[in-house]
Structure formats: structure tokens, C-alpha cells
Amino acid sequence: MHLRRKIIAHSDEEEMHYRTSTFPVFEGEINIPHFQFNEGLHLEENELFKLETLLRRLKDEIASFFYKVSQNNPDTLHQYHEPKSWDAFKKNDV
């Protein structure tokens, strides 16, 4: 749960590697900010095995759930959703 709250569900600066810096351009007239983040999980081998086992179980349970839905109520799964931002995109013919 600690990993879920601090790393997986949220970007938490206490639990990530990051670097900020600047570099000059135009002979020092302008400084450009540069940000580097590494929010990857650093787990021990036994933690990776537990996580992989959990993810496989979740995937299997989700697949079983949607299989049952597709048998009992297939129309529920006949959908297409466009994000609201897509409307503005289509209007501008970008």
C-alpha cells in the first residue's frame, strides 16, 4: 500500500529521482530550463515476482468479468467513446 500511495497512484517527490538544471543559449542571453524525471519502480526480485503475480491475477479476473458480461449482456460492450477534446480538434480540421 505504501508503494501504491506514494509511487504508483501519485508522483511523489520523496520517492523519485529528478534533476532540474538550465543551459545557456545565444551566448548566455537566454537560459533554457531542463527537467529530468525517473519515476520508475526500483523493486527487489522477490517484490517483482509478487507484483507480477498480482498483475496476472488482476488481468485474469478482469478478463473473466468481461467474458461473463459479453455472455450475459453483450450490448453493454458495444460502445465507442470520443474524448470531449476531440470535438474541438475536428472543428479546426487539424
Secondary structure as UniProt FT lines:
FT   HELIX           2..3
FT   HELIX           4..8
FT   HELIX           13..15
FT   STRAND          17..25
FT   TURN            26..29
FT   STRAND          30..38
FT   HELIX           45..72
FT   HELIX           74..77
FT   HELIX           84..91
FT   TURN            92..93
//
